[in-house]
Amino acid sequence: MPYVDGFVLAVPKAKIEAYKAMAALGGKVWMEHGALSYVETFADDVPYGELTSFPRAVQAKDDEVVVFSWATYESREHRDTVMAKVMADERLKDGDMPFDGKRMIYGGFQSFIAL
């Protein structure tokens, strides 16, 4: 079953186009270096919860949209190999991130059901 890297972040609505361009490049780089899939999504139905929620998790402001994204790999070892190549790729070293990276949450997950 695939290994999954997931992340959630908040993008200012004024920077959505810049984020889309960055995500398109990121997806290309991840796939070229061996990811099995790469998905980027904008929140469409994510209510602000009383205790927990996607918006709360990234401290989303009123002028921001939540992004939930993931990439899949054959295994954690495969992910580690791909990520080393991605992090060394010069194409991702230029430019500023169109979001506050300090509020991004991310992690790796081992699948236990995949239908």
N, C-alpha and C positions, 0 to 999 in steps of 0.2 A: 504494500500500500504506500501511497506517496507521503513524503515528508512535506510539511507546509510551513512556510514563513509567512506570518501575517503581520499587518501593521494598520494602525488607526491614527489619523492626524486631522488637524483642522486647517483649511486653506481659506484665506481671505477671499471673499467673493470677487474683489477687484483683481485678484491674481489667478483666477481659474484658468484663463487661457495660457498663462505662463506655466501653471502646474500641468495642464494637458500636454504641453510641448515637452516638459521635463519627463513626464510619465511615459510618453511615446518613445523617447530616447532610452529611458530606463528599461522599458519592456524589450526593446530591440537588443540592448546590451545583455540583459539577463538571458534572453532566449539564445543569443549567439554563443554565450558561454555555457549553455547546457541546461537551463531551467526547462522543465517539462511544460509549464504553463505560467502565464503572468496575467493577472487581472487587477484592474483599477476601477473602483466604483465611487460614485457620489451618493451621499445619503439622500434617501427619498422618503422614508417613513421611519424616523428615529426620534421618538418623543424624548423630551428632557425628563428624566426620571427624578423621583424624590430623593433617592439615595444613590442609585447608580444608573448609568446610561452611556451610550457612546459619546454624546456631547459632553457630559460631565467628565468622562475619562480623559478627554483631551482639552478640557477647559475651553470649549468652543464659545466664541463670542457671537453676538447677534449678527455680525457682518461676516461670519465664516460658515463654511459648509464642511461637514465631516466626510472624510475619505476613509474607506475600508478596502484594503487591498491585500493580495496574497500572490505568492509564487509557489510552485510545487516542484519537487525533486524526487529522485528515486529513493533516497535515504538521507539521513543526517550527514553522513560522510560525503555524499554527492553534493548536498547543500554547501558544506564547508568548502569543498573544492570549487564549486561555482562562485560562491561569495568571494573567495580569495581572488579569483580572476576579475570579478565585477569591481571590487574595491581597487584593483590595480589599473583598471581601464581609464585611460586618459580622457576619454569622451565625457566622463562623469565628474571630472575635476574642475571644469569651467563653470562660472556663473554662480549666482546666489540661489539658495533654495527659496521658492515662493511660499514658504510656510515656516512656522516656528518649530524647529527640530527638537527643542527642549520639551515640547508637549506631545511629541509622537510616542506612541506605545507600540512595541513590537516583540515578537518572540517566535521561536520554532516549536512546532507541534507534530507529534507522531500520530498519524491516522490509525484509528482502530476499527472504523467502519467506512467503507467507500462503496457505494452502490452505483 
